[in-house]
Amino acid sequence: MWGSLGLVAEVPEPFMKTTALFLAGASLLLAFPSSHARVVTVTTMDNADPPAGQTSLLQALTNLQDGDEIHFQIPGDGPHFIATPPGGYPLITRNNVVIDGYTQPGAAPNTNPILAANNARLQIVLDSRNGEVRLLDFPPSSPNDLTGYGPNAGAVLGTLGAQGLTIRGLAVLAPSFTGPGSGVEVHGVVFARGASSGRVRGCWIGVAPDGTTLAGPNKGVTGLRYQQRDENLQVTGNLLVNDVVIGVPPAAVTPAADFNVLTGIPAVPVVLEGHRARISGNFLGVLPDGLQDVNLALDPAFSGSFGGFIRIGYGANDTVIGTDGDGVNDAQERNLIGGALPPLYGGAAASVAFYDQTRARTSSLRAITSAWVLMARRLSPTGWPRLAPPATSPAIGSART
């Protein structure tokens, strides 16, 4: 059965820029100031043959050091659509890297509250509509391990085992599937092999800066567990993806600047397997105007693909979806969730789902939300009515016991 929900009494400390030493199988971070942090500035969209003296995004990601910040100063009017190079970008293996699209001239984060249109001006677009991604076929640490991904999955942008990646002010566009026979499922942003403490802030995934052009990867942000196995194929440990924040962190100074838009994504916008995830201040399945929902289950090309808006698995202790109830930014921590169809019409059984929570009994899972459904889908020629927010915040699911 499903257990009860309570308010989150403790939340992670605000993210601090540090170099992190990851202890395999644990979520302990030992923080040390980075002595090698640099600002690397991308000055050209040309990943294939950057002009002499210019720096491409591919070059910046290839030569990372711990604590580096990637900024953008691409000349000309934006937005700038940076085509993903053949074979995709290298997976990030350095700690505490920041990729900040809002450093591009003309870019600006959102300033509106959560129940208004998202007015962010995005100028940097990671564009994989050419079908190029990084295959997630990285080798396991031991031959019997299961990585959680594989050669049939690819990422527009990914990190492998590194801690503390922050991406900010980027748009991500991609097809749902790519590769021979369209056999590679595309993920927008990936946290792999225990890559924890990631931040996705002020980004649009699946929709272009014009606010209407849709091109969503099959899954938006994912962080899947890595299973360590012995010679008898018995699981000896799990590397979970912990402490990921998608949207507004605790006690944010400017919460509106951290709102994300994840829409036009056929399968699931967010899939995380780990503890202490925080998903707050996001449009999920809603266009940036805040008025129109996007439900690809109505498109025959994506029939049966939709698996809900948020899926949390294999851990999920102290997960927060929506407000944390601490009295700071609570109204701006709500998620705006688009209308969902029931399974009978190609939708999912649940918009938010927790799965395989067999260990959560030892550390109770607590998740609350004040998200409200923007549109109630009805199969009616009169259209979809807009609903008012509920007066109280409903509790969402808990640990299965």
N, C-alpha and C positions, 0 to 999 in steps of 0.2 A: 504494500500500500504506500501511499504518499504521506510523508510527515508534514508537520506544520511549518510555517514560515515565521520569522521574527525580524525585527529591525537589526541592521548591522551596527554593532556597538563599536567596532574598531575598523578603521579603514587604513589602507597603506599610507605611509608618509608620502608627501609630494615628491615626485620624481626629481632626483638630483643627479647632475651630470657627473658620473664617476666611471672609473675603469673597474670592471667587475670580474672577479675570479669565480668561475662557476664550478661548484663541486658536484660531480656527476651523481645523479639520483636525488639531489636535494635542491631546495629552492633558496639556499642561503647565499646572499651576496655579501662579499667583503669589499667594502668601498675604499678606494684609494684615488686621490686626485690624479688625473691623467697628465703626464709630463710631456706628451707628444701630440697634444691636440693641435689641429691645424684647421684653417678655413680654406677649402678647396672650391674655387669658383668655376662653374660651368659657363662657358662663353659661346658655345656653338651647339646647334641642333644636330650637326653632322657627326654621327657615331662611326660612320664607315671610313671617312677620310677627312678628319678635322684639319683645318688650315694650320700652317705653322704658327706657333705661338698661341694657339687657341686650345681650350680644354673641353672635351666632350664628357657627357655623363658616363659613357662607357669607361673612359680613361679614369675618371674620378672614382668610380666604384671598383676598378681593378687595382688601384694603388692605395687603398684605404689603410689608415692606421687607427689604433684605438683613440676614441674621442674626437675624430674628425667631424667637422661640419661641412656639408656640401651646400653652397649657395649658388645662386644663378644670376648672371648678368648678360643675358643674351640680347644682342642689339635688335632693334626693330619693334614694331607693334606686335603685341601678343593677341590671343594666346599662342604659345609656341608648342607645336605638336612634335614631340621627340619620338621618332620611330624606333622601336626596339630593334637592336642589331641582330643579325643572324645568330641563332643559338642563344639569344637572350643575354641578360646581364649576369655577371657572376654573383653567386650567393654571398651575402655579406657574412664574414666570419670575424669581424672586428667588433669590439664592445663599444657601447655608448656612442654610436654613430648617429648624427642628426642630418636629415635631408630636408631642407627648408625651402619650399617653393615660394613662400611669401617674401623671400629676399629678392625675387625678380621684380624690377621696376614695373609699376602698374598693378601689381598684385596687392590684395588687401583681404584680411580675414572678415568673416561675418561680424556684424554688429547688432543684428536684430535678435529679439528674444525667440525662444523655441517655438512659440505659436504664431510666428510671423514668417515671411519668406526668408530663406537663407540668401543674403546679399553678398556673399564672398565673391571676390574677383580673382579667379584662378587664372594664372598665366603660364603654368608649366603642366603639360599633359604627357604622361607616359603612355604612348600609343602603340598597343600591340595588335591593332586591327590588321596588321600585315601578317598575322599568324605566328610571329616569332615570340617564343617564351624560353625560359630556362627550364629544361626538363629536371624534375626532382628525382633523378635516378642516382643521387649521391650514394657512395658506398657506405654500408654499415660499419660501425667500429669493430664489430666481430661478425664473422660470416653468418651466424644464425640469427642475428638481430632483425627485427622488423622496423623499418624506418617510419612507417605511417604514410608514406607517399610511394613513389616508384616511377617507372618510365612512362606510365600512362597519365601522369599529372605534370603540370608545368606552372611556373609562376611568372608574372610580370616583374615582381620585385620580391625577393626573399632573403631571409637570413637563416644561417645554419649554425646553431649552437651559440651564437653571439647574444650577449645580454644588452638590454637597454637601447634598442633601436627606436628612434623617433622619426616618423615621417609626418610632414606638416605642409599643408598648402599645395597638395598635388591632386590632379585629376588622373584617374586610371581608366583607360578604355581597352577593351579586348573582346575577342570572340568567346563564345561559350566553350567551344571545342576547336582544336586545331590538329595539325599533324596528318600523317598518312591515314586516309579513311576517317578523318576527324576523330581519331582515337585518343587524343590527349585532352584531358579535362583541364581547363584553365582556371587558375586561382589568381586573384588580384595581388594580395599581399600575404606572404607566407612566413610563419614562425616555425622553424623545423628543428628537430633534435634538441628539445629543451631550451629553445631560444625564448627566454622569459623577459619580463619587465619591459615589453614593447609598448609603444605609444603610437596611436593613429589619431591625428588631431587636425581638424579643419580641412579634411580631404573630401573629394567627391569621387566615388568609385561606381562606375557603370554609366555615368552621365557626363557629357561634355560641358565645358564652361558656358555654352549658350543656354544651358538649363533644360534643354529639350531633347537633344540628340542622345539616344541610348545606345550603348555598346558595353554590355556587362559581361565580365567573366562568369563562368558557371558558379563559382563561389567567390565571395568578396574577400574576407579576411579569414584565414585559417591558421590554426596551430594544433597539430595532431601529435599525439603521444608517440614516443619512440620506445619500443619494447626491447629490452636486453634479454637474450635467451642463452641457455647453456647448450652443451653438445647433445643433450636429450630433448632439445627444443622446449624446455621448460622456462617459463618467464622468471627471471631473477630480479628484474627491476624495471621501472618505468621512468622515463624522462618526460615529465609533463611540462606544459607551457603555462607558466604561472604569472600572475601579477600583470596581465595585459590590460591596458586601458584603451578603450575605443570611445573617444569623445572627451567628456569633461572629467578631469581628475578631481580628487578631493580638494576642497578649499581653493579652487581656481580663482585667480585674480580677475581674469576676463573670460568667463565661461563661454560666452557666445562665440569667441574666436576659435573654440575647439569643436564646435558642432560639425559633425560629418553628415554627408548625404550618401547613402548606399542604396542604389535603385537600379532597375533594369537588369537585375542579377537573377538568372533563371532558377537556380537551385536554392542556395542558402547564403544570405549576406554575411553571416558570422558563424563560424564553427570553431570552438576552442575546447581543448581537452586539458584541463588543469584547474588550479585553485586560484581564488581571489581575482577572478576576472571582473572588470568593471565596464559596463556598457551604458553610457549615460550621455544624453544630449545629442541624439542622432535622428535623422530622417531615415526610416527603413521602408523601402517600397513606396516612397513619396518623392515627387519631383521637387526641385529647390523652391518652387513657388509656394510650397506648403499647402496647396489646394488640390492637387491631382495625384491620385495614387497610380501605381504601376503594378499590374498583376499579370505576369507573363503566362500564368496558367491558362489564360484565355486565348493565347496564341497556339494554334495547333502545332507549330514547330517546336514548342517547349512543353507540350502536354505531358503531364506526369512527372515533370522535373522538380517542381517546387517542393521543398522539404521544410518549410517554415522560415521565419526570419532570424531566429537565434537558436543555436544548438550548443549546449554545454555538456561535456562528458568526462568520464573517468577522473572524478575528483570533485570539482565544483564547490568546495567548501568556501564560505564567505564570498560568494558571488553577489554582485550588486547589478541589477538591471533597472535603470531609472534612478530615482532619488535614493540617497543614503539616509535621509531623515535627520541629518545633523544640524539642520537649521541654517546651513550655509549653501547658497545657490540651489536649494531644493527645487524651486520652480523651473530653473534652467537645466536641471539634470534629467528632465523627462525625455522619453523617446517618443517620437511621432511615428506611428506604425500604420502603414497603408492597409486598405481593405483586403481581406483574405477570403478565398473561396473554400467551401468545404470539400472534402475528398471526392465527393460525388461528382464535382465539376472540375476536378483536376488539381484542387488545392491540397493543403497539408492538414493532418489531424490536429496539429497544434502550431500556433505562431511562435511560441517559445517552448523549447523542450529540453529536459535534462535526461541524460541516458547513462546507463551503467554506473549508478551511484552506490554500489554495494559497500564502499568503505566510508561513505559519508556519515555513518552512524557515530563514528568516534569523534567527529568534529562537525557539529551540525551545520548544514547548509542553510544560509539565510539570504533570501533574495526578495527585494520588493520592487515595485514599479508604480509609477504614476503615469505610465504611458497610456495613451488612449487611441482607439482605432479611429482614423480620420474618416474613412468611408465604410459604410456597411454595404457590402455587395448584395444586391438583390437581382435575380434574373427577371427584370421587369423593364418594359420600354420606357418607364418614367424616369429612369436613371437612378443614381445612387445618392441617398440622403446623407448630409453631413451631420455627424453626431457631436454633441457637446461633451467636454471632458467630464469624467465622473467626479462626484463630490469628494470621494475618498479614494485612496490608492489601494487597488486590489493586490492581494498576495499572489505570487506565482509559484507553483510547484515546489517540491523539496526533495529530500533524499528518500529513495525507495528503500524500505526495510523489509 
